[in-house]
């Protein structure tokens, strides 16, 4: 997203002078059935924005599960999270080269298809996090062990050229295997960060319509409204009606006071994407 104030070298030098890019981070906080969408636009990477956010989380709570892709700039360096990597990102690498390596890619995609089918069934049955974990361990665990053994065999027995696109896709899966399979060990761990991929479409649509911001304060206001609107949409609330009610009841006696423990303070999972 272009910010006109950053085009002025004197003003840009004040904020992250070593960087020239402007990034929008999308973060979705999940607590039970509630979803909170947050957008941050500026010089900072997703991990830095997530660090600032987690500093406001109640300190007595356990580590949240963080779902993201494997980029290092997604990591909140100062704070610890239970990191899970996106299985869809690993899958996508095989989808992109399936035309060139149909048999090998089909082997991987068929196994991952079964895993996603199992996850959909868990949702259909309304399983709790612990029940879902047990379900995946029974149904998806053997499939993922089979996949890991097959990938390892392809690499170690030199059946695949490591520097080929297929070898790189296999290497990515094996390097990040522990974080890609957190859903087999941690209750509530998601398979992917697709929910955040969809959230970032809101930022893309806004960029298409608005073209640019003028100042950093304009960015803050734009991010605030994007966050409110998409949070409403994820919780099946009409954003227009919600914003209208905020205007009607702004700073009045009947405005509900914020709860002592907010949804953000108690969030169980965080899914982020730059």
C-alpha positions, -999 to 999 in steps of 0.1 A, spaced: 0 0 0 15 34 -10 17 60 18 24 94 3 42 107 34 67 79 31 76 92 -4 91 122 13 127 112 22 129 133 53 97 118 68 105 83 57 139 84 74 122 87 108 104 54 105 126 23 97 151 41 75 166 8 64 134 -3 48 117 11 17 87 -13 15 53 -9 30 36 -40 43 1 -49 55 -1 -77 81 -33 -96 86 -38 -112 121 -69 -132 130 -73 -139 168 -95 -170 176 -112 -177 210 -138 -204 210 -164 -193 183 -152 -157 181 -129 -143 154 -111 -109 156 -95 -95 125 -67 -70 128 -48 -52 101 -15 -33 104 0 -13 76 35 3 77 72 -5 77 70 -33 102 69 -70 92 42 -93 105 64 -107 133 70 -72 146 33 -63 145 25 -96 163 51 -88 190 34 -55 197 0 -72 198 10 -100 221 26 -75 246 -10 -65 253 -21 -100 260 -27 -111 296 7 -123 309 -7 -151 330 -21 -170 301 -2 -199 284 14 -196 251 -10 -191 222 -8 -212 190 5 -192 161 -3 -203 126 17 -187 98 38 -197 68 75 -205 73 90 -170 66 113 -159 95 98 -124 94 65 -138 107 81 -148 140 76 -125 171 112 -126 183 107 -112 218 78 -135 227 72 -172 226 44 -189 208 35 -224 198 43 -222 161 25 -241 135 32 -238 98 6 -238 70 0 -271 54 -16 -254 24 17 -237 16 34 -270 15 6 -285 -6 7 -256 -30 43 -263 -40 32 -297 -54 1 -283 -71 22 -258 -90 45 -285 -104 19 -313 -109 20 -310 -147 58 -318 -147 57 -345 -120 22 -359 -121 27 -393 -103 48 -380 -75 26 -350 -69 -5 -371 -70 9 -393 -42 13 -362 -19 -19 -346 -29 -40 -377 -23 -26 -381 12 -32 -344 21 -67 -347 6 -75 -375 32 -62 -353 60 -84 -324 50 -113 -348 46 -107 -359 82 -106 -323 94 -139 -315 76 -155 -345 93 -143 -333 127 -160 -300 120 -192 -318 108 -193 -338 140 -187 -307 162 -157 -323 180 -140 -304 208 -103 -296 204 -93 -326 224 -116 -349 205 -104 -334 172 -68 -341 183 -76 -377 191 -95 -381 158 -66 -367 137 -41 -389 156 -61 -420 147 -71 -411 112 -45 -386 99 -14 -397 119 -8 -429 99 -13 -410 66 12 -383 76 38 -409 88 34 -427 54 39 -394 36 71 -385 56 85 -420 50 79 -417 13 94 -382 11 124 -393 30 129 -423 7 127 -401 -24 154 -378 -11 178 -402 6 178 -428 -22 183 -401 -48 151 -409 -66 146 -371 -70 171 -344 -79 173 -322 -47 177 -290 -68 147 -297 -90 113 -281 -83 100 -314 -70 131 -319 -48 126 -284 -34 90 -290 -26 98 -323 -8 127 -306 11 103 -278 22 79 -304 37 106 -323 55 124 -292 69 92 -279 84 76 -312 93 73 -307 130 55 -273 126 34 -286 96 21 -315 118 14 -296 150 -23 -305 146 -13 -341 155 1 -330 189 -16 -298 201 -54 -295 207 -69 -268 185 -40 -264 161 -53 -255 127 -41 -271 94 -35 -239 76 -38 -201 76 -64 -199 49 -86 -178 72 -59 -151 71 -53 -155 34 -90 -146 29 -87 -117 54 -60 -101 33 -84 -99 4 -100 -71 23 -67 -52 23 -62 -59 -15 -98 -47 -22 -92 -15 -2 -59 -9 -21 -77 -13 -54 -104 12 -44 -83 38 -25 -50 36 -43 -30 51 -15 -29 67 20 -17 102 26 -3 99 61 5 73 88 -26 85 107 -47 78 76 -32 43 76 -42 38 112 -78 49 105 -80 27 74 -66 -3 93 -91 3 121 -121 3 98 -109 -27 79 -104 -46 112 -140 -37 124 -156 -45 90 -139 -79 85 -144 -88 122 -182 -82 117 -182 -103 85 -164 -132 102 -189 -132 131 -219 -129 107 -228 -93 118 -238 -67 92 -208 -42 92 -230 -12 81 -256 -18 108 -228 -22 134 -210 10 124 -244 28 124 -251 17 159 -217 29 170 -225 63 157 -260 64 173 -247 53 207 -212 70 207 -202 81 242 -237 77 257 -247 61 290 -260 30 273 -227 22 256 -215 -11 270 -182 -9 289 -153 -31 277 -150 -64 296 -121 -68 321 -108 -97 300 -111 -90 263 -112 -116 236 -77 -105 226 -65 -110 262 -77 -146 263 -71 -156 227 -61 -192 222 -49 -190 186 -34 -164 163 -32 -168 125 -10 -142 108 1 -134 73 20 -106 57 
